[in-house]
C-alpha cells in the first residue's frame, strides 16, 4: 500500500491570507416541501411551498430529469499492448447519441444517453454538454449537481478536477465552472463561498482543514436539508484563489497505487460552491414615474441562493483485478459499499419504490437532494474500451440508464434582503428629520422676522405721533403767545390813549375784556386738545401691549402644536418599529423552523424550535395589550404599504385565536379586512387578509356577517385577479368555511361562491385544490342534510353550476387530502335520489363503485356502499352493467 496523502502547512497559510474563511459550514435552504426521513425524494408531479406568511418569494417546482452523458477513455499504453488483437468492447454512435456494448463478435446491446462523448472529445466539449446547463441554473438560484461515476482508472478525476496548469485546454469541470460563475457575478453585491470535502472509509473529512477529520451530518426535520456543522466555508473573490483552494484540497486527498490505476482515488471528493446573488428591482410610483423619497414604495431587494455540488466518486473495482490487499483492500470494500448503496437508492427512485434506503451510507445522505430532490443533476459516466473489463463497463452503463429515469423537482430559492431595506429606511428617516428641522427653523426665522417688522412699525408710528403732537403743541403755544403779546400791545396802546385822553370809554373797556375772555377760552381749548392728543398716545401704547400679548399667545400655541406633532411622530415611529420587529421575529422563526439551529442536536429536545413560535405569539399579544386594537386597525389605512402589510399580519395572527375574533369583529376589523380586498392592489395584503377572513369564517356568527357585507363577491373578485397559489389557497379556505353553513347555501351560490371555487382550480396547486375539494364536500354535506330533513327537493346546486365533471375527474387524485374530500362529496350528492341520473351520465357511478371497494378510509367505503344500495336508480344501472355494489 502506498498512500499519497499530502499536507503542507505553508500551503495552508499562503491560501488563507488571500481569501476570507468561515469557521462553520452553512447551506442555503432549498425551499422544497420536506420528505420523510426514511429516503430520498421520489419522482413526483407535485411541489410544495412555504406558508402564506413567509417572507421570501416562492415559485412552483419544475420537473427536471437527471441528464446522463457517457465518456469513453482512449486506450492506455498497457491496453495498446495487451489488447492489440482484440476490438473495443464498445462502439459509439455520437450522432445518434447511442452506444453499443458487444456481447461477442456478432451480437451487441444498444443503449441511448443524453450525450455520447468519444475518446476524442475535448475537455471544453465535455464541460459544455455536461456541466454548463447546471452552472447556469445555479446562477439563476437553483441547486445543481455534477457527478462522475465509473470504474477506477477511466478518467473521472481527469474530467472533473484537472487544474490545467501545464495545458489550459485540459482544465476540468471544477475550474471551468468557477470561471463561468466569476464571469457572471458582481463582486459588489454577490458572493461565492466554497467547501471541499472527502468521504473516506465512511468518514467525512475537510480537505481545506485536515484537523476536521470527522464531520457529522445534520438534517432539518422540517425541510430535510442536509448540513455539515464545522466544515470550512471559505469566501473566494477571484479564480486564482479558487485554484489555490483546489490545489490545497487535492494535496490532502487519499490516493493509492493499484494494478488498474497508478494514482487511484481512495475517497469520494465533494466540492460545494454557494452562490448568493442580488436581483435588481426598480422602485417606482403607481403611475410608473419616480417620486420623491417621501412617496416611494420601499421594496426589499431579492437575493437568490444557489448551490453547486461537484462529486468526484472513487472508482468501483474488482479485488481480483485491482490487486488490493491490506488497508487498500479495506478501502476498496468501503468504496464499493458506498457505491452499492448509491445504486440501490437510484434503483428505488427509478422504480418509484415507496422506500428509498438513503440512510445506508453517508454518501447517499449527502446526495439526497441530487437524486429525486430539488437540484438540477448532470451525471457523466466514464468507461474504458478494453474487452477485459466488459463486466465493469456494462455495470457502469446500467447505472447510467437507471439514473436517467430519476426525476427531480427544480425550485428557485429567493429571499428578501431586509437588512438592505432597513439601511435605505434609515437614510430616508434621517433625510426626513433633516427636512423637518430645516422647515421648523425657517418657520421660526419667519416668525421672528415678522415680529421685528411689527415692532419697527409700532416704534415708527409712536415716534410719528409724538413728533406730530409736539409740533401741534408748539404751534398752539406760539399762537397763544402771539395773541397775548398782541393783546398786551393793544392794552398798552389803550392805556397810553387813556393816559393821554385821561378818560376811557366804558364800552371800549368792556369790549377789551370780552376779547380777553375769548382769548382765554381759546387757550383753554388748545390745552384741552393737547390733553386729548396725549390720551390718544396712551391708547396707542396700550394697543401695542395688547398686540404683544396676542403675539405671545400665538407663539405659545405654535410651540404646543409643534410638541403635539413631535409626539404623534414618535408614536407612529414606535408603532412602525414594533411592527417591523414582529415581522423580523416572524422571519427569524420561519428560518429556524426551515433549517434549524446548526448547533442543536436533531435527535434532542424540540423545545428550542418551538420557543421562537411562542415568542412570536407573545410579541403579538404584547403589542395588542400595549397599543390597542383600534390603533392597529387604523394602521390598515396607512399610506406606507410596509406599515399596512405588517398591520394586516398582526390582525391575521390575532384572528387565529378564538378569544380575539369577537373583539376584532366588534372593532370593525372584519369590515376593514374586506375593504382591503378592493382598496389594495398588493397581492401580499390580499393573501394575508384572506387568511384572516378564513380564520374569522370558522365562527357561525362571523359567517353571516361576512355574507351580509358581500364577502363572497369580494373573495370571488380577488380570486379571479390572483395568480399566487398561497393567495388562492387562503381565499379557497375562507369560501370552504362558509360552505359548511346550512343557512347560507342559496345566498352563497347566488353570489358566485361555487363558481369562484371552480375558477380557482386553474392554479392546479395541490394546496389550492385541497381547499376547493373541502369547500365542495362541505356544500354537498349541507345539501344532503337539507334533503334528509325535507327542506330541499331539487337537483344539487353543485351539478347545476357544473362542478360534477371536475369532481369525477379528481375523485382518484394522487393527493390524499383532495381525494378524501371528493369521495365524501360524491357520497353526499348520491344520497339525494334526484341527482342519480346526472351522476350516472357524468361517470360518477363508476367512482362510487371504486370508492365502495378500494377507498382507504373504512367510514367513506361504508357510506358509499350504503348509498349505492339505497338508491333504486343506481341499483337498476348496476344490474344493467352487471356490477356488484359491494
KATA-V486765 format. One record per pair of residues at least 6 apart in sequence whose C-alpha atoms are under 6 Angstrom apart, sorted by the first residue. I is the first residue (numbers start at 1). J is the second residue. D is the distance in whole Angstrom. If there is no record, write none. Layout:
((I & J & D) (I & J & D))
//
This chain:
((2 & 256 & 5) (3 & 255 & 5) (3 & 256 & 5) (4 & 255 & 5) (5 & 252 & 6) (5 & 254 & 5) (6 & 251 & 5) (6 & 252 & 5) (7 & 252 & 6) (19 & 236 & 6) (20 & 234 & 6) (20 & 235 & 5) (21 & 234 & 4) (21 & 235 & 6) (22 & 233 & 5) (22 & 234 & 6) (23 & 232 & 6) (24 & 229 & 6) (24 & 230 & 5) (24 & 231 & 6) (24 & 232 & 6) (25 & 228 & 6) (25 & 229 & 5) (25 & 230 & 6) (25 & 231 & 5) (25 & 232 & 6) (25 & 233 & 5) (27 & 227 & 6) (32 & 48 & 6) (33 & 48 & 5) (33 & 223 & 6) (34 & 222 & 6) (34 & 223 & 4) (34 & 224 & 5) (39 & 356 & 4) (39 & 357 & 5) (39 & 358 & 5) (40 & 356 & 6) (40 & 358 & 6) (40 & 368 & 5) (41 & 372 & 4) (41 & 373 & 5) (42 & 349 & 5) (42 & 372 & 5) (43 & 372 & 6) (43 & 407 & 5) (47 & 61 & 5) (52 & 726 & 6) (56 & 414 & 6) (56 & 415 & 4) (56 & 416 & 5) (57 & 414 & 5) (57 & 415 & 6) (61 & 409 & 5) (61 & 410 & 5) (61 & 411 & 5) (62 & 409 & 5) (62 & 410 & 5) (63 & 408 & 6) (63 & 409 & 5) (63 & 410 & 6) (64 & 407 & 6) (64 & 408 & 5) (64 & 409 & 6) (65 & 406 & 6) (65 & 407 & 4) (65 & 408 & 6) (66 & 377 & 5) (66 & 378 & 6) (66 & 404 & 5) (66 & 406 & 6) (67 & 378 & 5) (68 & 114 & 6) (68 & 378 & 6) (68 & 379 & 5) (68 & 380 & 6) (69 & 114 & 6) (69 & 115 & 5) (69 & 116 & 6) (69 & 380 & 5) (70 & 116 & 5) (70 & 380 & 6) (70 & 381 & 5) (70 & 382 & 6) (71 & 117 & 5) (71 & 382 & 5) (72 & 118 & 5) (72 & 119 & 5) (72 & 383 & 5) (72 & 384 & 6) (73 & 119 & 5) (73 & 154 & 6) (73 & 384 & 5) (74 & 119 & 5) (88 & 385 & 5) (88 & 386 & 6) (88 & 387 & 6) (89 & 102 & 5) (89 & 385 & 6) (89 & 387 & 5) (90 & 100 & 6) (90 & 101 & 5) (91 & 99 & 6) (91 & 100 & 5) (92 & 99 & 5) (93 & 99 & 6) (94 & 116 & 5) (97 & 112 & 6) (97 & 113 & 6) (97 & 115 & 6) (97 & 116 & 5) (98 & 111 & 6) (98 & 112 & 4) (99 & 110 & 6) (99 & 111 & 5) (100 & 109 & 5) (100 & 110 & 4) (101 & 108 & 5) (101 & 109 & 5) (102 & 108 & 4) (123 & 170 & 6) (127 & 173 & 6) (134 & 144 & 5) (138 & 144 & 6) (138 & 306 & 5) (141 & 304 & 5) (141 & 305 & 5) (141 & 306 & 4) (141 & 412 & 5) (141 & 413 & 5) (142 & 306 & 5) (142 & 412 & 5) (143 & 306 & 5) (143 & 307 & 5) (143 & 308 & 6) (143 & 375 & 5) (144 & 308 & 5) (144 & 375 & 5) (144 & 376 & 5) (144 & 377 & 6) (145 & 308 & 6) (145 & 309 & 5) (145 & 310 & 6) (145 & 377 & 5) (146 & 310 & 5) (146 & 377 & 6) (146 & 378 & 5) (146 & 379 & 6) (147 & 310 & 6) (147 & 311 & 5) (147 & 379 & 5) (148 & 156 & 6) (148 & 312 & 6) (148 & 379 & 6) (148 & 380 & 5) (148 & 381 & 6) (149 & 313 & 6) (149 & 381 & 5) (150 & 315 & 6) (150 & 381 & 5) (150 & 382 & 5) (150 & 396 & 6) (151 & 315 & 5) (151 & 316 & 5) (152 & 315 & 4) (152 & 316 & 6) (153 & 261 & 5) (154 & 382 & 6) (154 & 383 & 6) (154 & 384 & 6) (159 & 172 & 5) (160 & 172 & 5) (160 & 173 & 5) (160 & 174 & 6) (161 & 172 & 5) (161 & 174 & 6) (162 & 171 & 5) (162 & 172 & 4) (163 & 171 & 5) (164 & 170 & 5) (164 & 171 & 4) (190 & 276 & 6) (190 & 277 & 5) (191 & 276 & 5) (192 & 235 & 6) (192 & 236 & 6) (192 & 274 & 6) (192 & 275 & 5) (193 & 233 & 6) (193 & 234 & 5) (193 & 235 & 4) (193 & 236 & 6) (193 & 273 & 6) (193 & 274 & 5) (194 & 233 & 5) (194 & 234 & 5) (194 & 272 & 6) (194 & 273 & 5) (195 & 232 & 6) (195 & 233 & 5) (195 & 271 & 6) (195 & 272 & 5) (196 & 207 & 6) (196 & 270 & 6) (196 & 271 & 5) (197 & 205 & 6) (197 & 206 & 5) (197 & 207 & 5) (197 & 269 & 6) (197 & 270 & 5) (198 & 204 & 6) (198 & 205 & 5) (198 & 268 & 5) (198 & 269 & 4) (198 & 270 & 6) (199 & 267 & 5) (199 & 268 & 5) (200 & 267 & 5) (201 & 334 & 6) (203 & 214 & 6) (204 & 214 & 5) (204 & 215 & 5) (205 & 212 & 6) (205 & 213 & 4) (205 & 214 & 6) (206 & 212 & 5) (207 & 249 & 5) (207 & 252 & 6) (208 & 249 & 5) (217 & 228 & 5) (218 & 226 & 6) (218 & 227 & 5) (219 & 225 & 6) (219 & 226 & 5) (220 & 595 & 5) (220 & 596 & 6) (222 & 594 & 6) (223 & 594 & 6) (254 & 266 & 5) (255 & 263 & 6) (255 & 264 & 5) (255 & 265 & 4) (255 & 266 & 5) (256 & 263 & 5) (256 & 264 & 5) (257 & 263 & 5) (257 & 264 & 6) (258 & 322 & 6) (259 & 322 & 5) (260 & 322 & 5) (265 & 314 & 5) (266 & 314 & 6) (267 & 314 & 5) (268 & 312 & 6) (268 & 313 & 5) (268 & 314 & 5) (269 & 311 & 6) (269 & 312 & 5) (270 & 310 & 6) (270 & 311 & 5) (271 & 309 & 6) (271 & 310 & 5) (272 & 308 & 6) (272 & 309 & 5) (273 & 307 & 6) (273 & 308 & 5) (274 & 307 & 5) (275 & 305 & 6) (275 & 306 & 5) (276 & 304 & 6) (276 & 305 & 5) (277 & 303 & 6) (277 & 304 & 5) (278 & 302 & 6) (278 & 303 & 4) (279 & 302 & 5) (279 & 303 & 6) (284 & 290 & 5) (300 & 416 & 6) (300 & 417 & 6) (300 & 418 & 6) (300 & 421 & 5) (301 & 416 & 6) (301 & 417 & 5) (302 & 415 & 6) (302 & 416 & 5) (302 & 417 & 6) (303 & 414 & 6) (303 & 415 & 5) (304 & 413 & 6) (304 & 414 & 4) (305 & 413 & 6) (316 & 336 & 6) (338 & 361 & 6) (342 & 364 & 6) (345 & 356 & 5) (345 & 357 & 6) (348 & 356 & 6) (349 & 406 & 6) (350 & 402 & 6) (350 & 405 & 5) (350 & 406 & 5) (358 & 364 & 5) (358 & 365 & 6) (369 & 375 & 6) (370 & 377 & 6) (372 & 407 & 6) (372 & 408 & 5) (373 & 408 & 5) (374 & 408 & 6) (374 & 409 & 5) (374 & 410 & 5) (374 & 411 & 6) (375 & 410 & 6) (383 & 393 & 6) (498 & 504 & 5) (579 & 646 & 6) (589 & 612 & 6) (635 & 644 & 6) (636 & 644 & 5) (636 & 647 & 6) (638 & 644 & 6) (645 & 685 & 6) (652 & 692 & 4) (655 & 661 & 5) (655 & 692 & 6) (656 & 695 & 6) (673 & 689 & 6) (677 & 686 & 6) (687 & 727 & 4) (690 & 730 & 5) (690 & 731 & 5) (691 & 730 & 5) (694 & 733 & 6) (694 & 734 & 4) (697 & 703 & 5) (697 & 737 & 6) (698 & 737 & 6) (713 & 751 & 6) (716 & 756 & 5) (729 & 768 & 4) (732 & 771 & 5) (732 & 772 & 6) (733 & 771 & 5) (736 & 775 & 4) (739 & 775 & 6) (739 & 778 & 6) (739 & 779 & 5) (740 & 778 & 5) (740 & 779 & 6) (742 & 782 & 5) (757 & 772 & 6) (770 & 817 & 6) (770 & 818 & 5) (773 & 818 & 6) (773 & 821 & 5) (773 & 822 & 6) (774 & 821 & 5) (777 & 821 & 6) (777 & 825 & 4) (780 & 825 & 5) (780 & 828 & 6) (780 & 829 & 6) (781 & 828 & 6) (784 & 828 & 6) (786 & 792 & 5) (795 & 834 & 6) (795 & 835 & 6) (808 & 844 & 6) (811 & 819 & 6) (811 & 822 & 5) (812 & 819 & 6) (813 & 819 & 5) (827 & 864 & 6) (831 & 867 & 6) (849 & 885 & 6) (851 & 861 & 6) (852 & 861 & 5) (852 & 864 & 5) (852 & 865 & 5) (855 & 861 & 6))
//
